[in-house]
């Protein structure tokens, strides 16, 4: 495109918006050149590591979890497009599933930063200052689940036993698997970690669940006339990466810091982490209809 064509295209762009192009040209004369540090907001980003102790590795701990949250945001960004898009091509689905697998691999391998990149002694001192905060309180983790699969797939076997015959949204949320991390089902007492999380986020979770009904990735795939074998295989790979491989690595890392020297330490959120973190207990599956009965029975083995 030559200079005249470029100027004409810019003029047409703003006229189509009902704007005067000359106003934008005048503004362009005053605009500063964009820089990397301004575009990425580097100076702000590097000030977000607020620690509660003087232990040096606590800053590593904070940055690791911030990177995790950014990775989850990338994943939610991809999943939203698949959920909200109409008549997307198989190529779009395959591309985005490859991205989701790549991001999940980042989450899996990144646990080495936690396991091998922090002082065992320092962590087991400064972590007491983090109570009752817990990675369990990551809202994006729950948002990703709600966009990806039906609520009934977020209920483990014990929860299904408690459900009424025709459960509604409230029933599902009362029995959702992640509440088992902080709720005594017999006494109905909740941990502070869970109470704070529910108070801040559950209303929004329920609203999102209503909005995505019929549009979760699981349902979008079921609405396809003839999904390819390649697509179905990538869905299964993502399901396994996210719901088996990642939780297992998380559990191994927790064992390294909380149980590796024969000391069974409590998690900062107070959960029975040995049980709660294991995929056999969570039983979260995004696409259960793609797995055989035997594979479902051996989930997390």
C-alpha positions in Angstrom: 0.0 0.0 0.0 1.5 3.3 -1.1 1.4 6.5 1.0 -1.7 8.0 -0.8 -3.7 4.7 -0.4 -2.7 4.5 3.3 -3.9 8.1 4.0 -7.1 7.4 2.1 -7.7 4.3 4.1 -7.1 6.1 7.4 -9.5 8.9 6.3 -12.2 6.3 5.4 -11.7 4.5 8.8 -12.5 7.6 10.8 -15.3 8.9 8.5 -17.0 5.5 8.8 -16.9 6.1 12.5 -18.5 9.5 12.1 -15.3 11.2 13.1 -13.1 14.0 11.6 -9.8 12.4 10.5 -8.0 15.7 10.9 -8.7 15.7 14.6 -6.9 12.3 14.9 -4.0 13.5 12.7 -3.6 16.5 15.1 -3.6 14.2 18.1 -1.0 12.0 16.4 1.4 14.9 16.2 1.3 15.1 20.0 1.5 11.4 20.8 4.7 10.1 22.3 6.3 7.0 20.7 5.3 3.8 22.4 7.9 2.0 24.4 8.2 -1.6 25.6 8.1 -0.6 29.2 4.9 1.5 28.8 3.1 -1.0 26.6 3.8 -4.0 29.0 3.5 -1.8 32.1 6.8 -3.2 33.3 7.4 -0.6 36.1 3.9 -1.3 37.6 4.2 -5.1 37.1 7.6 -5.2 39.0 6.1 -3.4 42.0 3.3 -5.9 42.6 5.4 -8.3 44.8 4.3 -7.4 48.3 5.8 -9.8 50.8 4.8 -10.2 54.5 8.2 -11.4 55.8 11.9 -10.7 55.3 12.6 -14.1 53.8 14.1 -13.7 50.3 12.3 -16.7 48.8 8.9 -15.3 49.7 9.3 -13.0 46.8 9.8 -16.0 44.5 6.7 -17.6 46.0 4.7 -14.4 45.2 6.0 -14.1 41.7 5.4 -17.7 40.9 1.8 -17.4 41.8 1.4 -14.2 39.8 2.8 -16.0 36.8 0.3 -18.8 37.4 -2.6 -16.3 37.5 -1.4 -14.8 34.2 -1.2 -18.2 32.6 -4.7 -19.0 33.8 -5.9 -15.7 32.3 -4.4 -16.7 28.9 -6.3 -20.0 29.2 -9.6 -18.4 30.1 -9.1 -16.0 27.2 -8.8 -18.9 24.7 -11.7 -20.8 26.3 -14.0 -17.8 26.2 -13.5 -17.5 22.5 -14.5 -21.1 21.9 -17.5 -20.8 24.2 -18.8 -17.6 22.8 -17.9 -18.1 19.1 -20.6 -19.4 16.7 -19.8 -21.8 13.9 -16.0 -21.8 14.5 -14.0 -23.9 12.1 -12.3 -27.1 13.3 -8.9 -25.4 12.6 -9.7 -22.7 15.2 -10.6 -25.4 17.7 -7.4 -27.3 17.1 -5.3 -24.2 17.3 -6.8 -23.1 20.6 -6.6 -26.6 22.1 -3.0 -26.7 21.2 -2.5 -23.4 23.0 -4.4 -24.7 26.0 -2.2 -27.8 26.2 0.9 -25.6 25.9 -0.3 -23.3 28.7 -1.1 -26.4 30.9 2.4 -27.8 30.2 3.7 -24.5 31.5 1.8 -24.9 34.7 3.0 -28.5 35.1 6.7 -27.8 34.5 6.6 -24.6 36.5 6.2 -26.4 39.8 9.9 -27.1 39.6 10.3 -23.4 40.6 8.4 -24.2 43.8 9.8 -27.6 44.5 13.5 -27.0 43.6 13.7 -23.2 43.5 12.9 -22.3 47.1 14.5 -23.0 50.4 12.7 -25.8 52.2 13.6 -24.2 55.6 12.6 -20.7 54.7 9.3 -21.7 53.1 8.3 -23.7 56.2 8.8 -20.6 58.3 7.4 -17.8 56.2 4.3 -19.8 55.0 2.8 -19.4 58.5 2.5 -15.7 57.8 0.3 -16.5 54.8 -2.5 -18.2 56.7 -5.4 -18.4 55.8 -4.5 -17.5 52.2 -4.4 -20.5 49.9 -4.0 -21.2 46.2 -7.4 -22.8 46.6 -8.7 -19.2 46.5 -7.7 -18.7 42.8 -11.0 -17.5 41.3 -9.7 -18.0 37.7 -9.3 -21.7 38.4 -13.1 -21.9 39.0 -13.9 -19.6 36.1 -12.0 -21.9 33.8 -13.9 -24.9 35.0 -17.3 -23.2 34.5 -16.5 -22.2 31.0 -15.2 -25.7 30.1 -17.7 -28.2 31.5 -21.2 -28.7 32.9 -21.7 -28.2 36.7 -22.5 -31.9 37.1 -18.9 -32.7 36.2 -17.6 -30.7 39.1 -19.4 -33.0 41.6 -17.4 -35.9 43.0 -19.0 -39.3 43.9 -19.7 -38.3 47.5 -21.3 -35.1 46.2 -23.5 -37.0 43.8 -24.9 -39.1 46.6 -26.1 -35.9 48.3 -27.8 -34.4 45.2 -31.6 -34.5 44.9 -33.2 -36.2 42.0 -33.5 -33.1 39.9 -30.7 -30.8 41.1 -30.7 -27.1 40.3 -27.8 -24.6 40.2 -27.9 -24.1 44.0 -27.8 -27.8 44.6 -24.7 -28.1 42.4 -22.9 -25.3 44.1 -23.7 -26.7 47.6 -22.1 -29.9 46.6 -19.3 -28.8 44.2 -16.0 -30.7 44.8 -13.9 -27.7 45.8 -16.0 -26.9 48.9 -14.8 -30.2 50.4 -11.4 -28.5 51.0 -12.9 -26.3 53.7 -16.4 -27.5 54.6 -17.2 -30.1 57.2 -20.2 -31.8 55.6 -21.4 -33.2 59.0 -21.2 -30.0 61.1 -21.7 -27.6 58.2 -18.7 -25.5 59.6 -16.5 -23.8 57.0 -12.9 -22.8 57.3 -12.1 -19.1 57.2 -10.3 -19.7 53.9 -13.5 -21.1 52.3 -15.8 -18.5 53.9 -13.8 -15.6 52.6 -13.6 -17.1 49.1 -17.3 -17.8 48.9 -18.2 -14.3 50.2 -16.1 -12.7 47.5 -16.7 -14.9 44.5 -19.6 -17.3 44.7 -22.3 -14.9 43.5 -20.2 -14.2 40.4 -19.6 -17.8 39.8 -23.3 -18.6 39.9 -24.0 -15.8 37.5 -21.3 -17.1 35.1 -22.7 -20.6 35.3 -26.1 -19.3 34.2 -24.6 -17.3 31.3 -22.6 -20.2 29.9 -25.3 -22.8 30.2 -25.4 -24.6 26.9 -22.1 -22.9 25.8 -19.5 -24.7 27.8 -16.8 -26.3 25.7 -18.2 -29.7 26.6 -21.6 -28.7 25.2 -20.1 -26.9 22.2 -18.4 -30.1 21.1 -21.6 -32.1 21.6 -23.4 -29.6 19.3 -21.0 -30.5 16.5 -22.3 -32.8 13.8 -19.2 -34.7 13.2 -16.2 -33.7 15.4 -12.9 -35.1 14.0 -10.9 -37.8 15.8 -8.0 -35.3 16.0 -10.2 -32.8 17.8 -11.5 -35.4 20.3 -8.0 -36.6 21.0 -6.8 -33.0 21.7 -9.8 -32.5 24.1 -8.8 -35.7 26.0 -5.2 -34.6 26.2 -6.2 -31.2 27.6 -8.6 -32.9 30.0 -5.8 -35.2 31.3 -3.1 -32.5 31.4 -5.3 -30.1 33.5 -7.3 -32.5 35.7 -4.7 -35.3 36.3 -1.1 -34.3 35.5 -1.2 -30.8 37.0 -2.9 -31.8 40.3 -0.5 -34.7 40.7 2.5 -32.4 40.3 0.9 -29.9 42.7 0.4 -32.8 45.2 4.1 -33.9 44.8 5.2 -30.3 45.5 3.0 -30.1 48.6 4.5 -33.4 49.8 8.0 -32.0 49.3 7.4 -29.1 51.6 4.8 -30.5 54.0 5.6 -34.1 54.3 9.1 -35.0 52.9 10.8 -35.2 56.3 8.1 -37.3 57.9 6.3 -34.2 59.3 2.7 -33.9 58.3 2.2 -30.2 58.2 -1.1 -28.4 57.7 -1.7 -26.4 54.5 -2.1 -22.7 55.0 -5.8 -23.0 54.0 -6.4 -25.8 56.5 -7.5 -28.4 54.0 -6.7 -32.1 54.2 -4.3 -31.5 51.3 -3.2 -35.1 50.8 -6.7 -36.1 50.0 -8.1 -32.9 48.5 -5.4 -32.4 45.9 -5.5 -35.9 44.4 -7.5 -36.2 41.2 -9.0 -39.4 42.4 -10.7 -37.4 45.1 -11.5 -34.3 43.1 -12.8 -36.4 40.2 -13.0 -33.4 38.0 -13.4 -34.3 34.3 -14.2 -31.8 31.6 -15.2 -34.2 28.8 -16.4 -37.4 30.6 -18.2 -38.7 27.5 -14.9 -39.0 25.7 -13.5 -41.5 28.2 -14.3 -45.2 28.5 -15.9 -46.6 31.7 -12.5 -48.2 32.6 -10.6 -44.9 32.1 -13.2 -43.1 34.3 -12.9 -45.7 37.0 -9.1 -45.4 37.1 -9.1 -41.6 36.9 -5.9 -40.3 38.5 -4.1 -43.6 38.7 
